Every structure is written in structure tokens, then in C-alpha cells.
Amino acid sequence: MSKKKPAPFTPFANEADVAGIGDLMLENRVDRITISGDVDLTADVPGLERARRLHALLGEIVAALEARELPDELPPPAVTTIDNPFD
């Protein structure tokens, strides 16, 4: 039985990549990574695999941040409101 290799995830490279671990989602943006959901890191072989994947992804994110010049703080993302077309 072959294991499915996770899709590549290059932090801050685009606005499209999403990495999933359990129900935890890491969504790529060019200026931020959004993490939402949850994952159980169980004390078994699958839990260890999920923990290693999470550790690797967070390590890649930290390395990408350390490799660039960072502002003191980013402004919050712009949020726009549109009229509901179904009203």
C-alpha cells in the first residue's frame, strides 16, 4: 500500500495552497498563513505522523519568516462588505 505524498506547500508563495492535517487547515497567503480547525495528535503511529507533518510545516513557516525582512506589524486584512444578492 503506497502512501499519498502531501501536496507541496511553500509558505507565503501564493494565495492558493492549502495543507491539511486531520481537520486542521493551513491556508497560504502572500503575507500570512491562516490556521484553522483541529487535529488530534494521538499517542499512536498515525498521531506521530500528524505531529511530524505539523512540525515540518511550522518549521518551514518559521524558516520563511526568518529569511525575510519583516515589518514591525502588518495591518489586519482588508474586509469588504457587499450587498446580499439574495435579499
N, CA, C and O atoms as a Tinker XYZ file with bonds, in Angstrom:
   348  protein
     1  N      0.851000   -1.178000    0.000000    73     2
     2  CA     0.000000    0.000000    0.000000    64     1     3
     3  C      0.896000    1.240000    0.000000    63     2     4     5
     4  O      1.735000    1.400000    0.887000    81     3
     5  N      0.719000    2.115000   -0.992000    73     3     6
     6  CA     1.546000    3.321000   -1.059000    64     5     7
     7  C      0.852000    4.472000   -0.349000    63     6     8     9
     8  O     -0.371000    4.611000   -0.375000    81     7
     9  N      1.690000    5.296000    0.290000    73     7    10
    10  CA     1.155000    6.458000    0.990000    64     9    11
    11  C      1.058000    7.617000    0.024000    63    10    12    13
    12  O      1.929000    7.806000   -0.826000    81    11
    13  N      0.008000    8.384000    0.154000    73    11    14
    14  CA    -0.164000    9.581000   -0.664000    64    13    15
    15  C      0.751000   10.675000   -0.128000    63    14    16    17
    16  O      0.700000   11.016000    1.054000    81    15
    17  N      1.584000   11.219000   -1.005000    73    15    18
    18  CA     2.506000   12.281000   -0.605000    64    17    19
    19  C      1.734000   13.590000   -0.496000    63    18    20    21
    20  O      0.949000   13.911000   -1.389000    81    19
    21  N      1.939000   14.366000    0.591000    73    19    22
    22  CA     1.235000   15.636000    0.725000    64    21    23
    23  C      1.608000   16.590000   -0.410000    63    22    24    25
    24  O      2.738000   16.585000   -0.898000    81    23
    25  N      0.644000   17.401000   -0.817000    73    23    26
    26  CA     0.897000   18.410000   -1.844000    64    25    27
    27  C      1.926000   19.405000   -1.332000    63    26    28    29
    28  O      1.980000   19.680000   -0.133000    81    27
    29  N      2.748000   19.949000   -2.235000    73    27    30
    30  CA     3.744000   20.926000   -1.789000    64    29    31
    31  C      3.073000   22.166000   -1.187000    63    30    32    33
    32  O      2.007000   22.595000   -1.629000    81    31
    33  N      3.714000   22.713000   -0.189000    73    31    34
    34  CA     3.213000   23.914000    0.474000    64    33    35
    35  C      4.415000   24.804000    0.740000    63    34    36    37
    36  O      5.206000   24.534000    1.642000    81    35
    37  N      4.552000   25.868000   -0.048000    73    35    38
    38  CA     5.644000   26.810000    0.133000    64    37    39
    39  C      5.076000   28.039000    0.825000    63    38    40    41
    40  O      4.323000   28.794000    0.210000    81    39
    41  N      5.421000   28.259000    2.097000    73    39    42
    42  CA     4.832000   29.367000    2.852000    64    41    43
    43  C      5.019000   30.715000    2.167000    63    42    44    45
    44  O      6.106000   31.048000    1.696000    81    43
    45  N      3.941000   31.474000    2.125000    73    43    46
    46  CA     3.912000   32.847000    1.609000    64    45    47
    47  C      4.163000   32.934000    0.110000    63    46    48    49
    48  O      4.468000   34.016000   -0.392000    81    47
    49  N      4.043000   31.823000   -0.623000    73    47    50
    50  CA     4.359000   31.809000   -2.050000    64    49    51
    51  C      3.185000   32.207000   -2.939000    63    50    52    53
    52  O      3.390000   32.680000   -4.056000    81    51
    53  N      1.965000   32.021000   -2.458000    73    51    54
    54  CA     0.803000   32.288000   -3.299000    64    53    55
    55  C     -0.453000   32.412000   -2.446000    63    54    56    57
    56  O     -0.395000   32.358000   -1.217000    81    55
    57  N     -1.565000   32.577000   -3.103000    73    55    58
    58  CA    -2.852000   32.711000   -2.418000    64    57    59
    59  C     -3.709000   31.463000   -2.621000    63    58    60    61
    60  O     -4.933000   31.531000   -2.511000    81    59
    61  N     -3.086000   30.338000   -2.913000    73    59    62
    62  CA    -3.867000   29.168000   -3.294000    64    61    63
    63  C     -3.609000   27.908000   -2.485000    63    62    64    65
    64  O     -4.538000   27.134000   -2.255000    81    63
    65  N     -2.373000   27.677000   -2.042000    73    63    66
    66  CA    -2.046000   26.407000   -1.401000    64    65    67
    67  C     -2.736000   26.244000   -0.053000    63    66    68    69
    68  O     -2.850000   27.184000    0.734000    81    67
    69  N     -3.187000   25.030000    0.184000    73    67    70
    70  CA    -3.774000   24.661000    1.469000    64    69    71
    71  C     -3.175000   23.324000    1.873000    63    70    72    73
    72  O     -3.137000   22.387000    1.075000    81    71
    73  N     -2.706000   23.236000    3.118000    73    71    74
    74  CA    -2.203000   21.975000    3.648000    64    73    75
    75  C     -3.163000   21.520000    4.736000    63    74    76    77
    76  O     -3.611000   22.326000    5.552000    81    75
    77  N     -3.476000   20.243000    4.751000    73    75    78
    78  CA    -4.381000   19.708000    5.752000    64    77    79
    79  C     -3.725000   18.622000    6.566000    63    78    80    81
    80  O     -2.999000   17.777000    6.042000    81    79
    81  N     -3.997000   18.660000    7.875000    73    79    82
    82  CA    -3.563000   17.614000    8.798000    64    81    83
    83  C     -4.771000   17.334000    9.665000    63    82    84    85
    84  O     -5.155000   18.177000   10.475000    81    83
    85  N     -5.374000   16.175000    9.516000    73    83    86
    86  CA    -6.645000   15.934000   10.197000    64    85    87
    87  C     -7.635000   16.977000    9.705000    63    86    88    89
    88  O     -7.786000   17.172000    8.499000    81    87
    89  N     -8.307000   17.645000   10.628000    73    87    90
    90  CA    -9.229000   18.726000   10.268000    64    89    91
    91  C     -8.578000   20.094000   10.421000    63    90    92    93
    92  O     -9.268000   21.112000   10.382000    81    91
    93  N     -7.255000   20.133000   10.595000    73    91    94
    94  CA    -6.517000   21.381000   10.692000    64    93    95
    95  C     -6.124000   21.813000    9.283000    63    94    96    97
    96  O     -5.579000   21.020000    8.516000    81    95
    97  N     -6.399000   23.061000    8.946000    73    95    98
    98  CA    -6.076000   23.583000    7.624000    64    97    99
    99  C     -5.113000   24.758000    7.756000    63    98   100   101
   100  O     -5.329000   25.660000    8.565000    81    99
   101  N     -4.054000   24.740000    6.961000    73    99   102
   102  CA    -3.118000   25.850000    6.868000    64   101   103
   103  C     -3.302000   26.438000    5.481000    63   102   104   105
   104  O     -3.013000   25.784000    4.479000    81   103
   105  N     -3.785000   27.678000    5.422000    73   103   106
   106  CA    -4.085000   28.331000    4.159000    64   105   107
   107  C     -3.010000   29.361000    3.845000    63   106   108   109
   108  O     -2.726000   30.243000    4.656000    81   107
   109  N     -2.418000   29.241000    2.671000    73   107   110
   110  CA    -1.333000   30.108000    2.253000    64   109   111
   111  C     -1.855000   31.454000    1.775000    63   110   112   113
   112  O     -2.885000   31.530000    1.105000    81   111
   113  N     -1.148000   32.496000    2.119000    73   111   114
   114  CA    -1.353000   33.841000    1.601000    64   113   115
   115  C      0.046000   34.400000    1.354000    63   114   116   117
   116  O      1.025000   33.813000    1.813000    81   115
   117  N      0.161000   35.510000    0.646000    73   115   118
   118  CA     1.481000   36.065000    0.409000    64   117   119
   119  C      2.001000   36.828000    1.623000    63   118   120   121
   120  O      3.200000   37.087000    1.726000    81   119
   121  N      1.102000   37.191000    2.544000    73   119   122
   122  CA     1.539000   37.951000    3.722000    64   121   123
   123  C      1.159000   37.307000    5.045000    63   122   124   125
   124  O      1.440000   37.873000    6.101000    81   123
   125  N      0.526000   36.135000    5.014000    73   123   126
   126  CA     0.131000   35.461000    6.258000    64   125   127
   127  C     -0.247000   34.011000    5.957000    63   126   128   129
   128  O     -0.556000   33.659000    4.819000    81   127
   129  N     -0.217000   33.193000    6.982000    73   127   130
   130  CA    -0.710000   31.816000    6.919000    64   129   131
   131  C     -1.876000   31.753000    7.894000    63   130   132   133
   132  O     -1.725000   32.100000    9.066000    81   131
   133  N     -3.023000   31.320000    7.426000    73   131   134
   134  CA    -4.184000   31.188000    8.291000    64   133   135
   135  C     -4.319000   29.727000    8.709000    63   134   136   137
   136  O     -4.370000   28.832000    7.866000    81   135
   137  N     -4.376000   29.495000   10.022000    73   135   138
   138  CA    -4.515000   28.141000   10.555000    64   137   139
   139  C     -5.877000   28.043000   11.224000    63   138   140   141
   140  O     -6.206000   28.847000   12.095000    81   139
   141  N     -6.671000   27.054000   10.815000    73   139   142
   142  CA    -7.987000   26.875000   11.408000    64   141   143
   143  C     -8.299000   25.388000   11.526000    63   142   144   145
   144  O     -7.693000   24.559000   10.847000    81   143
   145  N     -9.243000   25.067000   12.387000    73   143   146
   146  CA    -9.653000   23.680000   12.561000    64   145   147
   147  C     -8.971000   23.028000   13.744000    63   146   148   149
   148  O     -8.498000   23.707000   14.655000    81   147
   149  N     -8.922000   21.709000   13.723000    73   147   150
   150  CA    -8.302000   20.976000   14.820000    64   149   151
   151  C     -7.702000   19.678000   14.312000    63   150   152   153
   152  O     -8.058000   19.173000   13.248000    81   151
   153  N     -6.794000   19.165000   15.096000    73   151   154
   154  CA    -6.179000   17.885000   14.794000    64   153   155
   155  C     -5.887000   17.194000   16.123000    63   154   156   157
   156  O     -5.456000   17.838000   17.079000    81   155
   157  N     -6.119000   15.895000   16.181000    73   155   158
   158  CA    -5.764000   15.107000   17.354000    64   157   159
   159  C     -4.398000   14.485000   17.113000    63   158   160   161
   160  O     -4.198000   13.744000   16.150000    81   159
   161  N     -3.464000   14.795000   17.999000    73   159   162
   162  CA    -2.142000   14.181000   17.941000    64   161   163
   163  C     -2.151000   13.037000   18.947000    63   162   164   165
   164  O     -1.726000   13.188000   20.092000    81   163
   165  N     -2.636000   11.914000   18.501000    73   163   166
   166  CA    -2.834000   10.750000   19.360000    64   165   167
   167  C     -1.514000   10.023000   19.613000    63   166   168   169
   168  O     -0.574000   10.128000   18.825000    81   167
   169  N     -1.459000    9.295000   20.709000    73   167   170
   170  CA    -0.253000    8.558000   21.094000    64   169   171
   171  C     -0.213000    7.215000   20.378000    63   170   172   173
   172  O     -0.249000    6.157000   21.006000    81   171
   173  N     -0.138000    7.278000   19.044000    73   171   174
   174  CA    -0.036000    6.087000   18.219000    64   173   175
   175  C      0.692000    6.467000   16.932000    63   174   176   177
   176  O      1.113000    7.613000   16.772000    81   175
   177  N      0.840000    5.515000   16.021000    73   175   178
   178  CA     1.597000    5.764000   14.788000    64   177   179
   179  C      0.957000    6.880000   13.941000    63   178   180   181
   180  O      1.680000    7.772000   13.495000    81   179
   181  N     -0.363000    6.869000   13.702000    73   179   182
   182  CA    -0.949000    7.979000   12.939000    64   181   183
   183  C     -0.780000    9.333000   13.640000    63   182   184   185
   184  O     -0.574000   10.349000   12.975000    81   183
   185  N     -0.865000    9.356000   14.961000    73   183   186
   186  CA    -0.661000   10.595000   15.704000    64   185   187
   187  C      0.750000   11.127000   15.539000    63   186   188   189
   188  O      0.957000   12.333000   15.402000    81   187
   189  N      1.724000   10.216000   15.553000    73   187   190
   190  CA     3.106000   10.611000   15.333000    64   189   191
   191  C      3.290000   11.170000   13.928000    63   190   192   193
   192  O      3.998000   12.161000   13.749000    81   191
   193  N      2.669000   10.555000   12.930000    73   191   194
   194  CA     2.762000   11.051000   11.553000    64   193   195
   195  C      2.162000   12.452000   11.437000    63   194   196   197
   196  O      2.739000   13.323000   10.786000    81   195
   197  N      1.006000   12.671000   12.067000    73   195   198
   198  CA     0.383000   14.007000   12.033000    64   197   199
   199  C      1.260000   15.026000   12.747000    63   198   200   201
   200  O      1.413000   16.149000   12.268000    81   199
   201  N      1.837000   14.651000   13.884000    73   199   202
   202  CA     2.710000   15.559000   14.629000    64   201   203
   203  C      3.945000   15.914000   13.806000    63   202   204   205
   204  O      4.368000   17.070000   13.787000    81   203
   205  N      4.518000   14.936000   13.135000    73   203   206
   206  CA     5.694000   15.207000   12.302000    64   205   207
   207  C      5.347000   16.137000   11.142000    63   206   208   209
   208  O      6.124000   17.033000   10.813000    81   207
   209  N      4.192000   15.931000   10.525000    73   207   210
   210  CA     3.761000   16.797000    9.410000    64   209   211
   211  C      3.545000   18.223000    9.910000    63   210   212   213
   212  O      3.969000   19.175000    9.255000    81   211
   213  N      2.898000   18.382000   11.053000    73   211   214
   214  CA     2.674000   19.711000   11.619000    64   213   215
   215  C      4.002000   20.376000   11.972000    63   214   216   217
   216  O      4.208000   21.555000   11.682000    81   215
   217  N      4.892000   19.626000   12.591000    73   215   218
   218  CA     6.216000   20.135000   12.960000    64   217   219
   219  C      6.971000   20.605000   11.711000    63   218   220   221
   220  O      7.577000   21.676000   11.714000    81   219
   221  N      6.933000   19.802000   10.651000    73   219   222
   222  CA     7.628000   20.158000    9.409000    64   221   223
   223  C      7.046000   21.428000    8.793000    63   222   224   225
   224  O      7.789000   22.313000    8.370000    81   223
   225  N      5.713000   21.516000    8.741000    73   223   226
   226  CA     5.086000   22.710000    8.163000    64   225   227
   227  C      5.408000   23.958000    8.976000    63   226   228   229
   228  O      5.729000   25.000000    8.404000    81   227
   229  N      5.327000   23.866000   10.294000    73   227   230
   230  CA     5.642000   25.023000   11.131000    64   229   231
   231  C      7.115000   25.399000   11.003000    63   230   232   233
   232  O      7.454000   26.582000   11.020000    81   231
   233  N      7.989000   24.407000   10.875000    73   231   234
   234  CA     9.405000   24.691000   10.658000    64   233   235
   235  C      9.639000   25.438000    9.351000    63   234   236   237
   236  O     10.465000   26.350000    9.297000    81   235
   237  N      8.916000   25.056000    8.294000    73   235   238
   238  CA     9.030000   25.743000    7.008000    64   237   239
   239  C      8.523000   27.183000    7.114000    63   238   240   241
   240  O      9.105000   28.091000    6.520000    81   239
   241  N      7.456000   27.388000    7.858000    73   239   242
   242  CA     6.910000   28.732000    8.043000    64   241   243
   243  C      7.903000   29.606000    8.806000    63   242   244   245
   244  O      8.156000   30.747000    8.420000    81   243
   245  N      8.468000   29.067000    9.897000    73   243   246
   246  CA     9.452000   29.828000   10.690000    64   245   247
   247  C     10.665000   30.162000    9.824000    63   246   248   249
   248  O     11.147000   31.294000    9.855000    81   247
   249  N     11.163000   29.203000    9.057000    73   247   250
   250  CA    12.334000   29.442000    8.204000    64   249   251
   251  C     12.041000   30.524000    7.162000    63   250   252   253
   252  O     12.891000   31.374000    6.897000    81   251
   253  N     10.842000   30.496000    6.570000    73   251   254
   254  CA    10.474000   31.511000    5.581000    64   253   255
   255  C     10.410000   32.892000    6.222000    63   254   256   257
   256  O     10.829000   33.877000    5.614000    81   255
   257  N      9.890000   32.971000    7.440000    73   255   258
   258  CA     9.823000   34.256000    8.137000    64   257   259
   259  C     11.216000   34.760000    8.516000    63   258   260   261
   260  O     11.507000   35.950000    8.392000    81   259
   261  N     12.063000   33.859000    8.973000    73   259   262
   262  CA    13.419000   34.246000    9.377000    64   261   263
   263  C     14.258000   34.701000    8.186000    63   262   264   265
   264  O     15.222000   35.447000    8.362000    81   263
   265  N     13.906000   34.261000    6.976000    73   263   266
   266  CA    14.690000   34.571000    5.781000    64   265   267
   267  C     14.332000   35.921000    5.149000    63   266   268   269
   268  O     14.949000   36.327000    4.164000    81   267
   269  N     13.355000   36.602000    5.701000    73   267   270
   270  CA    12.954000   37.878000    5.101000    64   269   271
   271  C     12.995000   38.992000    6.120000    63   270   272   273
   272  O     13.001000   38.764000    7.330000    81   271
   273  N     13.023000   40.200000    5.598000    73   271   274
   274  CA    12.939000   41.371000    6.466000    64   273   275
   275  C     11.458000   41.595000    6.779000    63   274   276   277
   276  O     10.623000   41.662000    5.877000    81   275
   277  N     11.154000   41.706000    8.058000    73   275   278
   278  CA     9.753000   41.790000    8.483000    64   277   279
   279  C      9.427000   43.188000    9.005000    63   278   280   281
   280  O     10.261000   43.828000    9.646000    81   279
   281  N      8.207000   43.660000    8.726000    73   279   282
   282  CA     7.767000   44.916000    9.332000    64   281   283
   283  C      7.480000   44.688000   10.811000    63   282   284   285
   284  O      7.373000   43.546000   11.257000    81   283
   285  N      7.356000   45.769000   11.566000    73   283   286
   286  CA     7.013000   45.635000   12.982000    64   285   287
   287  C      5.673000   44.936000   13.152000    63   286   288   289
   288  O      5.511000   44.106000   14.047000    81   287
   289  N      4.714000   45.271000   12.295000    73   287   290
   290  CA     3.393000   44.635000   12.371000    64   289   291
   291  C      2.647000   44.893000   11.068000    63   290   292   293
   292  O      2.703000   45.991000   10.515000    81   291
   293  N      1.947000   43.867000   10.584000    73   291   294
   294  CA     1.109000   44.025000    9.397000    64   293   295
   295  C     -0.245000   44.590000    9.801000    63   294   296   297
   296  O     -0.723000   44.321000   10.903000    81   295
   297  N     -0.866000   45.367000    8.923000    73   295   298
   298  CA    -2.235000   45.774000    9.209000    64   297   299
   299  C     -3.152000   44.558000    9.059000    63   298   300   301
   300  O     -2.806000   43.603000    8.364000    81   299
   301  N     -4.312000   44.590000    9.703000    73   299   302
   302  CA    -5.246000   43.466000    9.529000    64   301   303
   303  C     -5.675000   43.384000    8.068000    63   302   304   305
   304  O     -5.633000   44.392000    7.362000    81   303
   305  N     -6.085000   42.218000    7.604000    73   303   306
   306  CA    -6.511000   42.097000    6.205000    64   305   307
   307  C     -7.736000   42.971000    5.938000    63   306   308   309
   308  O     -8.589000   43.156000    6.806000    81   307
   309  N     -7.801000   43.492000    4.739000    73   307   310
   310  CA    -8.954000   44.318000    4.357000    64   309   311
   311  C    -10.195000   43.435000    4.241000    63   310   312   313
   312  O    -10.156000   42.362000    3.639000    81   311
   313  N    -11.278000   43.900000    4.821000    73   311   314
   314  CA   -12.546000   43.171000    4.753000    64   313   315
   315  C    -13.561000   44.096000    4.107000    63   314   316   317
   316  O    -13.759000   45.229000    4.544000    81   315
   317  N    -14.198000   43.596000    3.063000    73   315   318
   318  CA   -15.222000   44.401000    2.399000    64   317   319
   319  C    -16.570000   43.721000    2.556000    63   318   320   321
   320  O    -16.668000   42.496000    2.620000    81   319
   321  N    -17.597000   44.541000    2.617000    73   319   322
   322  CA   -18.965000   44.037000    2.735000    64   321   323
   323  C    -19.702000   44.367000    1.455000    63   322   324   325
   324  O    -19.621000   45.485000    0.947000    81   323
   325  N    -20.425000   43.380000    0.935000    73   323   326
   326  CA   -21.222000   43.619000   -0.266000    64   325   327
   327  C    -22.678000   43.346000    0.053000    63   326   328   329
   328  O    -22.989000   42.634000    1.008000    81   327
   329  N    -23.573000   43.915000   -0.748000    73   327   330
   330  CA   -24.989000   43.671000   -0.557000    64   329   331
   331  C    -25.301000   42.209000   -0.862000    63   330   332   333
   332  O    -24.724000   41.618000   -1.774000    81   331
   333  N    -26.211000   41.638000   -0.095000    73   331   334
   334  CA   -26.628000   40.257000   -0.295000    64   333   335
   335  C    -27.482000   40.187000   -1.563000    63   334   336   337
   336  O    -28.541000   40.812000   -1.615000    81   335
   337  N    -27.050000   39.446000   -2.584000    73   335   338
   338  CA   -27.814000   39.392000   -3.823000    64   337   339
   339  C    -29.112000   38.573000   -3.697000    63   338   340   341
   340  O    -29.931000   38.566000   -4.616000    81   339
   341  N    -29.294000   37.895000   -2.578000    73   339   342
   342  CA   -30.476000   37.061000   -2.395000    64   341   343
   343  C    -31.575000   37.757000   -1.598000    63   342   344   345
   344  O    -32.645000   37.186000   -1.390000    81   343
   345  N    -31.321000   38.980000   -1.152000    73   343   346
   346  CA   -32.364000   39.738000   -0.433000    64   345   347
   347  C    -33.309000   40.400000   -1.385000    63   346   348
   348  O    -34.244000   41.077000   -0.958000    81   347
